[in-house]
Amino acid sequence: MHFLDSIKRWVGALAELGISIIALGVVLQVLFGDGMGAVPFLPVDVLGSVIGFVDALGSQGLVGLVALGILWWAYNKRAA
């Protein structure tokens, strides 16, 4: 069981790192603009991806709302 706990902590740390990188990308794109080459080490449109994700959830109506609720629940459960 100790092995599974260590894998669980490792995956949690990777997920937290990913969330931090996404947040940093959004902040940098807001500060420097989203034009091509505005943030040289950010080759993807992070802000556009986040907006597209939210738009896709919103276009699904109730199903998107339920999916968002499940993601929110999972995030809060992990943080507690």
WORA-V603417 format. One record per helix or strand of 2 or more residues. SS is the DSSP state (helix for helix, strand for strand). FROM is the first residue (numbers start at 1). LEN is the number of residues. Records with the same first field share a line. If there is no record, write none. Layout:
SS = FROM-LEN, FROM-LEN
//
This chain:
helix = 2-31, 46-14, 62-18
//
